Amino acid sequence: MKRFGKGLFVFVIVSLGLASSCAVNEFELDREVYERQIKQVT
């Protein structure tokens, strides 16, 4: 039973790490808006 709990803990940590690395952060959204505005100006 201890092995199952440890495996579950590792799975949750790895899942959270993958989910947070795939999430779009605020900086990327700002950059996307900026690039779109620059294209409109040119």
mmCIF file of the N, C-alpha and C atoms, coordinates in Angstrom:
data_MODEL
# 
_entry.id   MODEL 
# 
loop_
_atom_site.group_PDB 
_atom_site.id 
_atom_site.type_symbol 
_atom_site.label_atom_id 
_atom_site.label_alt_id 
_atom_site.label_comp_id 
_atom_site.label_asym_id 
_atom_site.label_entity_id 
_atom_site.label_seq_id 
_atom_site.pdbx_PDB_ins_code 
_atom_site.Cartn_x 
_atom_site.Cartn_y 
_atom_site.Cartn_z 
_atom_site.occupancy 
_atom_site.B_iso_or_equiv 
_atom_site.pdbx_formal_charge 
_atom_site.auth_seq_id 
_atom_site.auth_comp_id 
_atom_site.auth_asym_id 
_atom_site.auth_atom_id 
_atom_site.pdbx_PDB_model_num 
ATOM 1   N N  . MET A 1 1  ? 0.823  -1.202 0.000   1.00 0.00 ? 1  MET A N  1 
ATOM 2   C CA . MET A 1 1  ? 0.000  0.000  0.000   1.00 0.00 ? 1  MET A CA 1 
ATOM 3   C C  . MET A 1 1  ? 0.862  1.258  0.000   1.00 0.00 ? 1  MET A C  1 
ATOM 4   N N  . LYS A 1 2  ? 2.000  1.209  0.701   1.00 0.00 ? 2  LYS A N  1 
ATOM 5   C CA . LYS A 1 2  ? 2.879  2.371  0.716   1.00 0.00 ? 2  LYS A CA 1 
ATOM 6   C C  . LYS A 1 2  ? 3.404  2.687  -0.675  1.00 0.00 ? 2  LYS A C  1 
ATOM 7   N N  . ARG A 1 3  ? 3.674  1.648  -1.439  1.00 0.00 ? 3  ARG A N  1 
ATOM 8   C CA . ARG A 1 3  ? 4.207  1.839  -2.786  1.00 0.00 ? 3  ARG A CA 1 
ATOM 9   C C  . ARG A 1 3  ? 3.192  2.546  -3.682  1.00 0.00 ? 3  ARG A C  1 
ATOM 10  N N  . PHE A 1 4  ? 1.915  2.184  -3.530  1.00 0.00 ? 4  PHE A N  1 
ATOM 11  C CA . PHE A 1 4  ? 0.851  2.818  -4.305  1.00 0.00 ? 4  PHE A CA 1 
ATOM 12  C C  . PHE A 1 4  ? 0.756  4.306  -3.976  1.00 0.00 ? 4  PHE A C  1 
ATOM 13  N N  . GLY A 1 5  ? 0.821  4.642  -2.698  1.00 0.00 ? 5  GLY A N  1 
ATOM 14  C CA . GLY A 1 5  ? 0.735  6.041  -2.263  1.00 0.00 ? 5  GLY A CA 1 
ATOM 15  C C  . GLY A 1 5  ? 1.903  6.855  -2.797  1.00 0.00 ? 5  GLY A C  1 
ATOM 16  N N  . LYS A 1 6  ? 3.096  6.272  -2.764  1.00 0.00 ? 6  LYS A N  1 
ATOM 17  C CA . LYS A 1 6  ? 4.280  6.972  -3.269  1.00 0.00 ? 6  LYS A CA 1 
ATOM 18  C C  . LYS A 1 6  ? 4.179  7.177  -4.787  1.00 0.00 ? 6  LYS A C  1 
ATOM 19  N N  . GLY A 1 7  ? 3.700  6.159  -5.493  1.00 0.00 ? 7  GLY A N  1 
ATOM 20  C CA . GLY A 1 7  ? 3.526  6.263  -6.937  1.00 0.00 ? 7  GLY A CA 1 
ATOM 21  C C  . GLY A 1 7  ? 2.490  7.311  -7.303  1.00 0.00 ? 7  GLY A C  1 
ATOM 22  N N  . LEU A 1 8  ? 1.417  7.360  -6.538  1.00 0.00 ? 8  LEU A N  1 
ATOM 23  C CA . LEU A 1 8  ? 0.373  8.359  -6.765  1.00 0.00 ? 8  LEU A CA 1 
ATOM 24  C C  . LEU A 1 8  ? 0.915  9.762  -6.536  1.00 0.00 ? 8  LEU A C  1 
ATOM 25  N N  . PHE A 1 9  ? 1.702  9.932  -5.475  1.00 0.00 ? 9  PHE A N  1 
ATOM 26  C CA . PHE A 1 9  ? 2.303  11.239 -5.176  1.00 0.00 ? 9  PHE A CA 1 
ATOM 27  C C  . PHE A 1 9  ? 3.202  11.693 -6.322  1.00 0.00 ? 9  PHE A C  1 
ATOM 28  N N  . VAL A 1 10 ? 4.044  10.806 -6.823  1.00 0.00 ? 10 VAL A N  1 
ATOM 29  C CA . VAL A 1 10 ? 4.940  11.134 -7.937  1.00 0.00 ? 10 VAL A CA 1 
ATOM 30  C C  . VAL A 1 10 ? 4.130  11.479 -9.179  1.00 0.00 ? 10 VAL A C  1 
ATOM 31  N N  . PHE A 1 11 ? 3.067  10.721 -9.437  1.00 0.00 ? 11 PHE A N  1 
ATOM 32  C CA . PHE A 1 11 ? 2.212  10.977 -10.599 1.00 0.00 ? 11 PHE A CA 1 
ATOM 33  C C  . PHE A 1 11 ? 1.583  12.370 -10.518 1.00 0.00 ? 11 PHE A C  1 
ATOM 34  N N  . VAL A 1 12 ? 1.103  12.748 -9.350  1.00 0.00 ? 12 VAL A N  1 
ATOM 35  C CA . VAL A 1 12 ? 0.473  14.064 -9.177  1.00 0.00 ? 12 VAL A CA 1 
ATOM 36  C C  . VAL A 1 12 ? 1.494  15.174 -9.394  1.00 0.00 ? 12 VAL A C  1 
ATOM 37  N N  . ILE A 1 13 ? 2.687  15.031 -8.853  1.00 0.00 ? 13 ILE A N  1 
ATOM 38  C CA . ILE A 1 13 ? 3.727  16.052 -9.012  1.00 0.00 ? 13 ILE A CA 1 
ATOM 39  C C  . ILE A 1 13 ? 4.120  16.197 -10.478 1.00 0.00 ? 13 ILE A C  1 
ATOM 40  N N  . VAL A 1 14 ? 4.305  15.086 -11.165 1.00 0.00 ? 14 VAL A N  1 
ATOM 41  C CA . VAL A 1 14 ? 4.676  15.121 -12.581 1.00 0.00 ? 14 VAL A CA 1 
ATOM 42  C C  . VAL A 1 14 ? 3.551  15.746 -13.412 1.00 0.00 ? 14 VAL A C  1 
ATOM 43  N N  . SER A 1 15 ? 2.313  15.397 -13.106 1.00 0.00 ? 15 SER A N  1 
ATOM 44  C CA . SER A 1 15 ? 1.170  15.949 -13.841 1.00 0.00 ? 15 SER A CA 1 
ATOM 45  C C  . SER A 1 15 ? 1.082  17.456 -13.670 1.00 0.00 ? 15 SER A C  1 
ATOM 46  N N  . LEU A 1 16 ? 1.273  17.922 -12.451 1.00 0.00 ? 16 LEU A N  1 
ATOM 47  C CA . LEU A 1 16 ? 1.229  19.368 -12.205 1.00 0.00 ? 16 LEU A CA 1 
ATOM 48  C C  . LEU A 1 16 ? 2.360  20.084 -12.938 1.00 0.00 ? 16 LEU A C  1 
ATOM 49  N N  . GLY A 1 17 ? 3.519  19.465 -12.973 1.00 0.00 ? 17 GLY A N  1 
ATOM 50  C CA . GLY A 1 17 ? 4.648  20.060 -13.682 1.00 0.00 ? 17 GLY A CA 1 
ATOM 51  C C  . GLY A 1 17 ? 4.376  20.176 -15.168 1.00 0.00 ? 17 GLY A C  1 
ATOM 52  N N  . LEU A 1 18 ? 3.824  19.148 -15.756 1.00 0.00 ? 18 LEU A N  1 
ATOM 53  C CA . LEU A 1 18 ? 3.507  19.180 -17.183 1.00 0.00 ? 18 LEU A CA 1 
ATOM 54  C C  . LEU A 1 18 ? 2.406  20.184 -17.484 1.00 0.00 ? 18 LEU A C  1 
ATOM 55  N N  . ALA A 1 19 ? 1.395  20.236 -16.644 1.00 0.00 ? 19 ALA A N  1 
ATOM 56  C CA . ALA A 1 19 ? 0.277  21.161 -16.870 1.00 0.00 ? 19 ALA A CA 1 
ATOM 57  C C  . ALA A 1 19 ? 0.746  22.605 -16.765 1.00 0.00 ? 19 ALA A C  1 
ATOM 58  N N  . SER A 1 20 ? 1.600  22.902 -15.809 1.00 0.00 ? 20 SER A N  1 
ATOM 59  C CA . SER A 1 20 ? 2.053  24.286 -15.643 1.00 0.00 ? 20 SER A CA 1 
ATOM 60  C C  . SER A 1 20 ? 3.009  24.691 -16.763 1.00 0.00 ? 20 SER A C  1 
ATOM 61  N N  . SER A 1 21 ? 3.760  23.746 -17.316 1.00 0.00 ? 21 SER A N  1 
ATOM 62  C CA . SER A 1 21 ? 4.681  24.095 -18.386 1.00 0.00 ? 21 SER A CA 1 
ATOM 63  C C  . SER A 1 21 ? 3.943  24.312 -19.707 1.00 0.00 ? 21 SER A C  1 
ATOM 64  N N  . CYS A 1 22 ? 2.753  23.742 -19.845 1.00 0.00 ? 22 CYS A N  1 
ATOM 65  C CA . CYS A 1 22 ? 1.980  23.888 -21.079 1.00 0.00 ? 22 CYS A CA 1 
ATOM 66  C C  . CYS A 1 22 ? 1.029  25.077 -21.025 1.00 0.00 ? 22 CYS A C  1 
ATOM 67  N N  . ALA A 1 23 ? 0.818  25.631 -19.861 1.00 0.00 ? 23 ALA A N  1 
ATOM 68  C CA . ALA A 1 23 ? -0.123 26.744 -19.730 1.00 0.00 ? 23 ALA A CA 1 
ATOM 69  C C  . ALA A 1 23 ? 0.437  28.002 -20.375 1.00 0.00 ? 23 ALA A C  1 
ATOM 70  N N  . VAL A 1 24 ? -0.442 28.812 -20.944 1.00 0.00 ? 24 VAL A N  1 
ATOM 71  C CA . VAL A 1 24 ? -0.031 30.077 -21.562 1.00 0.00 ? 24 VAL A CA 1 
ATOM 72  C C  . VAL A 1 24 ? 0.078  31.110 -20.451 1.00 0.00 ? 24 VAL A C  1 
ATOM 73  N N  . ASN A 1 25 ? 1.218  31.734 -20.351 1.00 0.00 ? 25 ASN A N  1 
ATOM 74  C CA . ASN A 1 25 ? 1.378  32.732 -19.300 1.00 0.00 ? 25 ASN A CA 1 
ATOM 75  C C  . ASN A 1 25 ? 1.027  34.125 -19.820 1.00 0.00 ? 25 ASN A C  1 
ATOM 76  N N  . GLU A 1 26 ? 0.973  35.075 -18.919 1.00 0.00 ? 26 GLU A N  1 
ATOM 77  C CA . GLU A 1 26 ? 0.550  36.434 -19.257 1.00 0.00 ? 26 GLU A CA 1 
ATOM 78  C C  . GLU A 1 26 ? 1.502  37.104 -20.239 1.00 0.00 ? 26 GLU A C  1 
ATOM 79  N N  . PHE A 1 27 ? 2.785  36.830 -20.112 1.00 0.00 ? 27 PHE A N  1 
ATOM 80  C CA . PHE A 1 27 ? 3.779  37.444 -20.987 1.00 0.00 ? 27 PHE A CA 1 
ATOM 81  C C  . PHE A 1 27 ? 3.546  37.053 -22.439 1.00 0.00 ? 27 PHE A C  1 
ATOM 82  N N  . GLU A 1 28 ? 3.248  35.794 -22.687 1.00 0.00 ? 28 GLU A N  1 
ATOM 83  C CA . GLU A 1 28 ? 3.004  35.328 -24.057 1.00 0.00 ? 28 GLU A CA 1 
ATOM 84  C C  . GLU A 1 28 ? 1.769  35.986 -24.645 1.00 0.00 ? 28 GLU A C  1 
ATOM 85  N N  . LEU A 1 29 ? 0.734  36.185 -23.832 1.00 0.00 ? 29 LEU A N  1 
ATOM 86  C CA . LEU A 1 29 ? -0.475 36.844 -24.314 1.00 0.00 ? 29 LEU A CA 1 
ATOM 87  C C  . LEU A 1 29 ? -0.186 38.293 -24.673 1.00 0.00 ? 29 LEU A C  1 
ATOM 88  N N  . ASP A 1 30 ? 0.562  38.992 -23.831 1.00 0.00 ? 30 ASP A N  1 
ATOM 89  C CA . ASP A 1 30 ? 0.927  40.382 -24.111 1.00 0.00 ? 30 ASP A CA 1 
ATOM 90  C C  . ASP A 1 30 ? 1.744  40.481 -25.379 1.00 0.00 ? 30 ASP A C  1 
ATOM 91  N N  . ARG A 1 31 ? 2.668  39.556 -25.580 1.00 0.00 ? 31 ARG A N  1 
ATOM 92  C CA . ARG A 1 31 ? 3.515  39.566 -26.762 1.00 0.00 ? 31 ARG A CA 1 
ATOM 93  C C  . ARG A 1 31 ? 2.675  39.336 -28.024 1.00 0.00 ? 31 ARG A C  1 
ATOM 94  N N  . GLU A 1 32 ? 1.703  38.450 -27.917 1.00 0.00 ? 32 GLU A N  1 
ATOM 95  C CA . GLU A 1 32 ? 0.838  38.161 -29.061 1.00 0.00 ? 32 GLU A CA 1 
ATOM 96  C C  . GLU A 1 32 ? 0.032  39.396 -29.456 1.00 0.00 ? 32 GLU A C  1 
ATOM 97  N N  . VAL A 1 33 ? -0.509 40.098 -28.475 1.00 0.00 ? 33 VAL A N  1 
ATOM 98  C CA . VAL A 1 33 ? -1.265 41.327 -28.743 1.00 0.00 ? 33 VAL A CA 1 
ATOM 99  C C  . VAL A 1 33 ? -0.347 42.375 -29.358 1.00 0.00 ? 33 VAL A C  1 
ATOM 100 N N  . TYR A 1 34 ? 0.840  42.528 -28.831 1.00 0.00 ? 34 TYR A N  1 
ATOM 101 C CA . TYR A 1 34 ? 1.811  43.495 -29.338 1.00 0.00 ? 34 TYR A CA 1 
ATOM 102 C C  . TYR A 1 34 ? 2.158  43.200 -30.797 1.00 0.00 ? 34 TYR A C  1 
ATOM 103 N N  . GLU A 1 35 ? 2.426  41.937 -31.100 1.00 0.00 ? 35 GLU A N  1 
ATOM 104 C CA . GLU A 1 35 ? 2.781  41.567 -32.477 1.00 0.00 ? 35 GLU A CA 1 
ATOM 105 C C  . GLU A 1 35 ? 1.620  41.824 -33.432 1.00 0.00 ? 35 GLU A C  1 
ATOM 106 N N  . ARG A 1 36 ? 0.408  41.575 -32.991 1.00 0.00 ? 36 ARG A N  1 
ATOM 107 C CA . ARG A 1 36 ? -0.759 41.823 -33.835 1.00 0.00 ? 36 ARG A CA 1 
ATOM 108 C C  . ARG A 1 36 ? -0.917 43.315 -34.120 1.00 0.00 ? 36 ARG A C  1 
ATOM 109 N N  . GLN A 1 37 ? -0.673 44.154 -33.115 1.00 0.00 ? 37 GLN A N  1 
ATOM 110 C CA . GLN A 1 37 ? -0.777 45.609 -33.299 1.00 0.00 ? 37 GLN A CA 1 
ATOM 111 C C  . GLN A 1 37 ? 0.315  46.115 -34.248 1.00 0.00 ? 37 GLN A C  1 
ATOM 112 N N  . ILE A 1 38 ? 1.508  45.565 -34.142 1.00 0.00 ? 38 ILE A N  1 
ATOM 113 C CA . ILE A 1 38 ? 2.594  45.969 -35.029 1.00 0.00 ? 38 ILE A CA 1 
ATOM 114 C C  . ILE A 1 38 ? 2.258  45.620 -36.476 1.00 0.00 ? 38 ILE A C  1 
ATOM 115 N N  . LYS A 1 39 ? 1.674  44.468 -36.692 1.00 0.00 ? 39 LYS A N  1 
ATOM 116 C CA . LYS A 1 39 ? 1.294  44.062 -38.055 1.00 0.00 ? 39 LYS A CA 1 
ATOM 117 C C  . LYS A 1 39 ? 0.252  45.011 -38.641 1.00 0.00 ? 39 LYS A C  1 
ATOM 118 N N  . GLN A 1 40 ? -0.662 45.495 -37.784 1.00 0.00 ? 40 GLN A N  1 
ATOM 119 C CA . GLN A 1 40 ? -1.685 46.431 -38.264 1.00 0.00 ? 40 GLN A CA 1 
ATOM 120 C C  . GLN A 1 40 ? -1.062 47.763 -38.649 1.00 0.00 ? 40 GLN A C  1 
ATOM 121 N N  . VAL A 1 41 ? -0.050 48.192 -37.940 1.00 0.00 ? 41 VAL A N  1 
ATOM 122 C CA . VAL A 1 41 ? 0.605  49.475 -38.226 1.00 0.00 ? 41 VAL A CA 1 
ATOM 123 C C  . VAL A 1 41 ? 1.358  49.388 -39.548 1.00 0.00 ? 41 VAL A C  1 
ATOM 124 N N  . THR A 1 42 ? 2.050  48.276 -39.768 1.00 0.00 ? 42 THR A N  1 
ATOM 125 C CA . THR A 1 42 ? 2.811  48.131 -41.001 1.00 0.00 ? 42 THR A CA 1 
ATOM 126 C C  . THR A 1 42 ? 1.888  47.763 -42.098 1.00 0.00 ? 42 THR A C  1 
# 
